[in-house]
Amino acid sequence: MATPLTDQEKRKQISIRGIVGVENVAELKKGFNRHLHFTLVKDRNVATPRDYYFALAHTVRDHLVGRWIRTQQFYYETDPKRVYYLSLEFYMGRALQNTMVNLGLQNACDEAIYQLGLDMEDLEDMEEDAGLGNGGLGRLAACFLDSMATLGLAAYGYGIRYEYGIFNQRIKDGWQVEEADDWLRHGNPWEKARPEYMLPVHFYGRVEETEEGSKWVDTQVVLAMPFDTPIPGYMNNTVNTMRLWSARAPNDFNLRDFNVGDYIQAVLDRNLAENISRVLYPNDNFFEGKELRLKQEYFVVAATLQDVIRRFKTSKRNCSGPLSFDSFPDKVAIQLNDTHPAMAIPELMRIFVDIEKLDWDTAWDITKRTFAYTNHTVLPEALERWPVRLLETLLPRHLQIIYQINQIHLDHIVSLFPGDLDRMRKMSLVEEYGEKKVNMAHLCIVGSHAVNGVAEIHSNIIKTDVFQDFSELEPEKFQNKTNGITPRRWLLLCNPGLADLIAEAIGEEYVKDLMQLQKLNELVDDDAFIRDISKVKQDNKLKFAQYLEREYQVKINPASVFDVHVKRIHEYKRQLLNCLHVITMYNRIRAKPTAPFVPRTVIIGGKAAPGYHMAKMIIKLITSVADVINNDPIVGNKLKVIYLENYRVTLAEKVIPATDLSEQISTAGTEASGTGNMKFMLNGALTIGTLDGANVEMAEEAGQENLFIFGMTVEEVAAMDQEGYDAMQYYKSIPELKQVIDQIKSGFFSPKQPELFHDITNMLFNHDRFKVFADYESYVKCQEKVSALYEDPKKWTQMVIKNIAAAGKFSSDRTIAEYATQIWGVEPTDLKIPPPSEPREAIEETARALRKI
């Protein structure tokens, strides 16, 4: 097997990754040696690979610092409207390579590290992923930060600095086992603690009515300590800030209130306060109504809003004149990433009314004009509904404010629809049936000036179904903002071979203007270009095959179709449907061992929430099927099944460039958008998928004939819900499906425990909300088309080129430009902030230029 070029060798071939100047390389080597000596206190005799990673990280960070300070000075001078992106998750992955790419330092660093006799990939592999997210929602926030910096927006990401991120997944005997993700164990060179901006956050207590108004008293205080991480834009000298809060107990914690003389216990109990930022809740698309989670949600909101108001009050403009909050919505935009930070709405009202003494109507007008809300899911089990009794105890003043917001809201509805009690019940912020609960989505809709879904189909479902009553009331409030991905991480960084090939063909501008990929359509019949695209994919497959063989000791056929299904494990994402197809292929090979068969390597990966029994059973089924298939001599190298352990951002960067076929097979109407689908498209994979989420728009952009579309549409799913879904009819009428299900039921894949998968088969027959059997036949037929096309490499690669050429719309730069102009009221700019090497006056000049624009 020929050894593919290393990423380093590929990087040297083109300038997107920066110029290699002799002085540049010498300076980097000097910085590296200085940090090894002064920061890490090591010499080359005793330094470990981790020391070398830290030395390089600090050297690269040095190049950020001047630009970071400059950017903040520039914002102070120009006093732009600031955008605050509030999210409980930021799934950042690694920072080193991304920083080198965005600063144009990659080639120079490669050369410096090479001259120092070290291996860049070994160093990069020492970095821990910042796994502060579960999946799509958290990774979207990370892509958005990259795009906001690249578009020159004065934007800040605000969240929680979890001590433990998403768990590490190990597969033991085919089962998922969770391990704590102690990602900060060795320190984090990319963050800067800011204890001078520490802020108090209050919990519990009671509300006292005084002549001056309501007072929240007798509270327990937890301190929020900010940690700042730089967010570099691509080659524009902008470095924005992600500020993550960490919980700290105040020094008099448990000593001032009830000093019973147990000083030791009081100090030990500080942990209780600091548990707030201890661990990320590992649920994706599922609401778990725990008190600690509500504390986390309020903690990030309360600390952030104090910071936002402090920055507003100390801005250049407000320092000079009298303070007025009238201009607040002209200077501040806050985006709520799902309902997790929804408590920001009553919290801002509390600050305005109780502390700043604004009247209710003024405060409410400002609040609504400040907030905007992004909805990320229509699954009912994912929607946040907090019990009133919990809010009453933890945040009594906020509950009062929510009741008042609701009263005014319901009065308005009564005035428009007198006597329509059903509408009132459906639109109330407080659900009265069963235990009283606050519907956080309703709070967000009422308290925001804009509400958006994350793909056209999803935004339509929100308007016509989930929030229909609200959209009838205020149709102008509802928008669509189709998700996107950053082409820096998801092309330049992870697929240098393809990025360079594209740059050679159409120039380098596409990195900041992904729509330029359309120019590739002119090369769809160019034999040399077809050959080059195919070669890049083959190199990536070889490299990944070697990785798989190292990690899993399974021999991979690099000529096979790499069929990849990576995402969180969830019934609605239908990894089970994929598994049924795998067993079907296996049965066909066994029935006719000598018949022609297009070889496949099926790669499935993703984490299951620790408490999600069915998802964990699905993993066990896939690993059990893999065991049987991979060890059956009749199958040989025709079919292999790999379960990718511990799927995460860094593993996505390896597998996506090597993929031929991307599986996006959720039941129509369940996946709000998906973003993995976009990453695969950009990296030269073809998509097999349903007309769900952004797949619909991908098919629009590339032409439906250039995707493998199968299965029921949203309308057909709705019709089936009306009629009733009968799984048994499919089982009885499709012989191959019956065979597969009988094998699972009888213990063919679990001979030692024939009943092992009873819960799965029982669900599939009796309560499958996602209708796996209904799409089985269509899926299998569609997969046959995939195999047929793969046998014609030229046609396959032409389809790949058409897909890459159509991926431009799915840049997060486009998404963020739409949020900026249509929701936040700010303008993207390609103005470059003067670099640190230029004098301070250059900032004022650039500021003047910006004002002219």
C-alpha positions, 0 to 999 in steps of 0.5 A: 500500500503506497504511503499517502503524502502527510498533511505537512507535505501537502501543506507545503504545496500552496500558499493558502496556509501562509508564506514561509519566510526565513525570518518568520521561521527563525522567530517561531523557533526562537519563541518555541525554545523560549517557551520550552525554557521559561514557560515550561521550565524544561530543556530538550533532554527532559521535555516530553511530547506534551511539553513540545505541544505546549511550547508550540501552543504558547508560541502560536498564542503569542501571535494572537495576543497583540491582535486580540488586544488590538481588536478590543481597542478597535471596538472601544474606539468605534463603539459598534453594536455588539452581538452576544451569542449565549449558549450552554454548549460550545463544541470547539475541538482543538485550537492549535491547527485552527489558530495556525490556519486562521493566522496564516502561520501553518506553513511557517510552523510546519517548517520550524517544527521540522527544523527542530526535529519534531513531528507536527502531527505528533504535537497536534495529537497531544491537544485535548478536544475542548468537548464542551458540547453534545453535538450539532447545537454546540458545534454550530456555536463554534462554527458561528464564532469563527464566522463572526470573527471572520466577518469582522463582527464585534461578537462574544460567545458566552457559556460555561467552562465545564470542568468535565466536557462530553464523556469519553466513550469506550466500547467494551464487549460491544457496550458503551462505557462512559469515562469522565473527560478530564480535559483540563488535567494538563492545563489549557494554554488557550484560555486566560483567567480574568479574576478581576471580572468575577461577578456574583450570582444569586440563588434561592432567597425570597421576594420582599415587597418594599415602597421602592419595589420588589427586592430579592433578599436572603439569597445564596451567592455563587461567584462567576469567574470568567475565562477568556479564549481568543477566537481568530477570524480568517486572515483579517487580524480580528480576534474576538472573545469567547468568555466561559464562566466557572463557579467559585464559592465566596470566601465566607461561604457557609461561614457567615450564615450558620457558623456552627464552628465546623470550619473544616466542613464549611470549607469542604462544602464550597464544592457544592457551590462550585459543582455548578460548572463541574460537568456538561449534561450529556443529553442531545435532543432530550430535556432532563429537568434537574435542579443543577441544570437549571442552576447552570442555565441561570448561572451563565445568564446572570453572569453574562448580563451583568457583563453586558450591562457593565460593557454598555455603561463603560462604552466610550459614548456612555462614559461622557454623557448621561446614562440612558438605556433607551439606546440599549437595543441599538448597542446590544443584540443577544442571540439565545441558542435554543431555550437553554439561556431563556432565563436571560429574558426575566433576568434582564427585566429584573435588572431593568425594573428592580435595579435600574428602576425603569418602568415595566413597559419601557423595560419590556420594550427594550428587552424584546428588541434586544433578544432573538431566539433560535429554535433547534428541535421540534421533538416534544421530549427535547422542549424545556418545561421547568416545574413551577415549584423548582423556580419558586424555590431557586429563582422566586423573583424570576417566577413572579416576572414570568407570571407578569409577562404571561398575564400581559401576554394572555390579556393581549390574546383575550382582547384579540380572541375573546372567549377562546380559552383553548387558544389561551391554554395553548399559548400560555407560558405556564402549562396548567395540566398536571404539575404546573410548568413554564414552557421556555420556548413560549417565554422565548417567543414572547420575549424576543423580536425574532424567532428562527428555525435552522433550515427552511423545512424546519422553519416552516414546521415551526410556523405551521405546526409547533408554534402555529398560534404564535406565528399567526399572532406575529408572522413577521417575527418568524424567520429562517436561517439555514445552518452552515459550517466554517470552511476553515476547519471543515475544509482547509484544516481537515482536507488540505489536499482538496483545499489546495486542488480547489485553490489551484483551480479557482483561486484562494478567494473561495475560503472567505466566499464559498459561493465561488465553488460554483466555478467548479461546475465548469470543470465537471467534464475536465478529465484531469480535474476528475482524476485529481479529485478522485486521487485526493479522495483515494489518498484520504481513504488510504490514510484513514484505512491505515488509522482504522487498521491501527486502532481496530485491527481490522483489514480495510479494503481501500477500494470499497465504498466508505459508507459513513454514519456518524452523529449522536445515537438517537432513534430519530436518526435511524442508525437502526435503518442502516443496521438493517441494510447492513444485515441485508447486504450480509444475507445477500452475500451469504446467499450468493457468495460468488455473485458480484458485490460492490465492496463496502466498509460501513462505518458507524459512530456516535455517543448515546446519552448515558441514560438512554437505554434504547440508544445503548442497545442500538450500539450493542446491536451494531457491534454484535452485527459487526462481530459476526460479519467481520469474522465470517470467511464467506464475506471476506473483504466484500463487507466490513463494519466498524463502530467508531469509538468516541466520535468527536470533533477531532475524529470527524476531521479524520473520517469526513475527508475519507468518506464516499457515502454520507448517511443522513437518514432521519425520518422526514420532519425530525432533524431540524437541519443537520450540519454533518450533512454539509461537512460531507458534501463539502469534502466530496462525499455523496449523500444518501438521505431523506427529504429532511432538514438541510438535505432538502436545500442540499438537493435544491442546490446540487439538483435532486438527481445528484443526491440519493434521496429516498423515503417518505416526505414530511407530508407522507409521514403526517398522512401515515400518522393520521392512518396509523403506522402498522409495522407488521404489514411491512414485516409480512410483505417484505421477505428480506426485512422479515429475514433480518428481523427474525435473525435479530429476534432469534439471537443470530447476532447474540447466540449466548443471549438470544433475548438480548435485542428483544427491546429493540424488536419490540419497539420496532413492531409496537412503538416505533415513532420513527417508522423504520420499516416504512422506509426500509424498502426504499432505502435498500433500493436506493443503496443499490443505486449507490453501488451501481454508480460506484462501479462507474468511477468517472460518473461518481466523481462528476457527481462529487464535483457537482456536490462540492460546487453546490456546497457554497450556500452552506458556509456559516459565513452566509448564515452569520451574514443573514443573522447580522443583517436581518436579526442583529442589525449589524453589517459584516465588514472585510475591513482589516484591523491594523496589525500590532506592528502598526502604531496605535494611530492606525486604529483611529484611522481604520475607525474613521474609515469604518464610520465613512462606510 
